[in-house]
């Protein structure tokens, strides 16, 4: 039994739409679950515009009393048990409010001091694929050094700052969440973006990502009132033991880091096409048995006209024949 031409056209269009959606889906176009690869073939002619499309993000620890009073004050503090008197966490990150959306690639180099964390703040947006290439080496040396690289949102960056401060103050045990499953740490601990953009104990790292929607976070702006704002991203090179089981050990040296970000435009299918395709598939699955059922029961119900055979006569016609001519 053959389907009608209109149904075949509808089915063909539905299958074509499914294939197009699958080809443009982030599941296939975004290498989110791929492991880190060798940083080869990464190059761009662009330069960063500081506080324009990129901002500095650095965490460090300093002893302000030693810097102010000198070594004599350090000796006087030894009588107090050698505590952390005068030491405090310092963030030398840029204070610019927001950076512009990143639409062009660039290359930069940084020095990550031992025991600190440094990176950049960027504004990723939809419609682009971002490829990150990071290489590391010991400062003023050709020796290789393994580092940890994380991509995270601004919300998780704040928790990362808190974790760094607690670790440097010796409060790690009070803030230890190693026994808590990652899916339950949201709101209490920092996590890499989408729980997968953590590249640890590596010397060369390459990964790509793209956004199918913008990220949001709440921000307090007036007497306890909150507003919804776009969240920015932080690419962090970690130079300290952050407590994760798989992170690199303390390098005990300053680290030279080269960062290259390549940006490519990406064709995106609108999100509402997912609903359209799902509805089309469901309608198709419901329509096929109905069409078959209707055609099956319609067989033999069509009225066909009948005509008597020319060579046969009825009994009534035989009785009316005149046989007198034969006499």
N, C-alpha and C positions, 0 to 999 in steps of 0.2 A: 504494500500500500504506500503510495507516494504522497508526500506532504504538498500542500498548495504552494505556488510560487511566492506568495507574500510571506508565508511562514519561513520558507528557506532564506529569503532576504533578511528577515528579522533575526534569524538564528546566526547568519553569517556576520551581521553587524554587531551582534552581542559578543561573539567570539573575538572579533577584531578589536573591540573596545577593551576586552579583558586582557588581550596580549599587549596593547598599548599601555594600559595602566600598569601591568606587571613590569614592562621595560622601564618605565619612568619612576617606579616605586623606589623609595629610599632603601628598601631591603636589598635591591639589586644594585643600585647606583652608589650606595654609600658603604664603604668598607669599614663599618663600625666594629665588626667582630673579628676583623683580620688582626693578626699579630703584628708587632713592630717589624719593619723591614729595614734593610740597609739603606742609608741615606745617599742614594746615588741618583744622578740626573736632576738634582734640585738646583734650579738657578732662576734668578729674576733680576731685572735691571732696576727695579724700583728701590726707593729709599723710604724709611719711615718718617712720618711727620709727627714729631713728638708733641703730645697733647693735642694732636689733630686727629689722626686715625690710629694712634697707639699711645699708650701711657705707661710709665714705669710702675712696677709693682715689686717692692723689695721688703723683706722682713729681716731684721737683724737684732742683735742683743749688744748692749753696751754698758759699761760701768762708768756712770757719769761722775761719781765721786773721785774715781781714780783719774779721770781726765781733768777734773777741776783742781783737786788737791795734790795730785801726784802720788808717788809711791809711799810717802810717809803715812798717808791715810790708810793705805792698804795694810801696812804693818800694824797700825793701831786697831784695825778691824779683826786681826787674827785673835785677839783676846776674846772676841765675841763668838768664837767657834768657827770662824771662817765662813760665816753665812753670806747671803747674797745682798747685804746691805748696800744700797746705792746702785744695784744693777737693775736695769729695766729694759723691757721690750720696746723697740723703736721700729716704726714703719716709715721708711723713706719713700713710700709710694707717692705717685703724683696725686695732687688734690684737685685736678680738673674734674668738673662735674661729670661730663659724658664725652666720649670720643665719637667721631663720625663713623657711620657704617663702613666696614672694610670691603672695598671693591677693587683694590689693586694690591698686588703682592709687593713684598719688600724683603730685604736682608739686613740683619744687624748682628752685632757681636756684643757680648756682655761678659763680665767677670763676676762669678758667684763666690763670695767669700766663704771660707770654711765655717760650717755651723750655721749658715743662713739659708734663706730661700729667696730667689729672685726670678722675675719673669716680666711679662707684659700684660697689660689690659687692652683688650680689643673688643670691637662691637661686631660680632658675626650677624649676618642677616640672611634672609631667604633669597633664593634665586642664584646662589653661588656654591661651588664646591671648593673647600679650603684644604690644601695639602701642606702639612707641617713637616719640616726637615730640621732635626736638631743633632748636632755633633758636639762632643765634649772632649777636653784634654786638660791635663794639669797646667796651671798657670805658668807661663814662661818655660814650658817644658814640652817635650814631644811624647811624654808618657801618657797613656790613655787612662781615663778615669770613668767609672760607671756612675751614672746619675739616675735620678727618678724624674720623670716628666709627667705632669698632670694637666689636663684641660678641665676646668671647672667653671661653674657659674659664679656670679658675684655673691649669691646667697651662701654657697659652700665656701667661698673665699673668706667670709667673715668667721665661719667656724674653723677654717684652717688657721687664721690668725690667732684665734683663741687656743687652739691646740698647740701652736708654737709657743705662745706665752706660757701656758701651763707646763710644757715640757722644760722650758728654760728656767722656770721657777721651782722645779722639782715636784710638781703636782701631777705627774703623769699617772700615778696609781689611782688618784682620786677621779681622774678623767679617762680611765682605761675602759674601752668598749670593745676589746678584742673578742670577748665572748658573746657579744651581741650580733645576731645575724645582720648582714648589710642592709637587707630590706627593712629592718626595724630601726635603723640609725637615723633616718631622715628627721631633721629638726633637732638632733642632738649631736651630730658629728658630721664632718665634711666627707663628701664623696666625689669621685671624678664624674664628669659629665656622662650621663646615661649609664653609669656604673661600669663602663668599659674603657674609658680614655685614661687609663693608668698604664704607663710604660716604665717599668722599674728595672733597676740594675742593668742598664744598657749604656753603650757608648755612642751608638748611632741609631736614630729613631726616625721613622717616617710613618705618618698616618694621615688619613683624610677624613673629613666629616662635612656634612651639609645639614641645613635646617629645613624641615618641612613646615615649621611654624616658629614664631618668635617666642622666646622665653620671657616670663613675667615674674615679678616679685612685688611684695607689698613694702611700702616705705612710709615711715611716719613723717608728716610734714607740718602739722598744725595742731597743738594741744591734744595730742593723743589720737588724732585722726590719721587714718592710713589711706594711701592712694596706690593704685596699681601702676607700676612703671616697667619699662623694658629692662631685662637683665643683661648685663654685659658678661664677657668671658675673660678668664685669666689663664694664660699659658705659663705654668710654673715649673722652674727647674729647681729641684729640691736638693739642698746640700747638707741635710741633717737627718738624723734617724727619727722619722716621723711616727714610728710605732707600728706601722703596717708590717705584717709578717713577711711580705715579699719585697720590701724596699731595700735599697742598697745600704751598706754600712757607711758610717761616717768616713768621708774621704780623707780627712785630716790635711787637706790642701785646698788652696783656692782653685777654682775651675774656670777655664775659658770655654765659653759656649757660643756657637754660631747658630743662629736661628734664621731659617728661610721659610717664608709663607708664600705659596703660590695660589692665585685666585683664578678660577675659571667660571664662566657663566654656565648655568645649569637650567635646562628646560624642565619645568615643573608642571605636572598635571594638577588641576584644582582638586582640593580635598573632597568636594561634593561629587566627583566622579566615582568615588568608592561606593557611595550610597546608590548612585545610578546603576552601576554595574551589578551590585548585589541585588537590587530590585529587578533588573533585567534577567539575571540568572534565575531568580525565584519565579518570575512570571513565565519564563521559558519552561522550567520544570513542571509548573502547574498546567501549562497550555498543552504540552505534548500528549499526556494521557487523555485529556479532554477531547483533543482533535481525533486521536485514534478511536476513542469510544464513540464519538459521533459518526465517524465514517463507517465503523463496523456495523452499527445499528441502521445505517442508511442503506446498506446493501440489500437489494431485493424489494425495496419499498417504492421504487419508481414505477409509475403506471406506464405500461407499454400497450399501444393500440394493436388489436387483432383483426385479421382479415381472413375470410373463408377461402379455402383452396378453390380455384376456378373449375376443376374437374369434378367436383362433388356437388350433388343436388340434394336438397332436403326432401323429406317424404311428402310434404305439402305440395311442393312443385311437381312431383311425380304424379300425384293424384289429379292434378289439374290439366295434364297433357291430353290432347285430343288424338285418339287412336282411330277415328272414323275413316281417315284417309287410307287406312290399311285394308279396309273391307272391299 
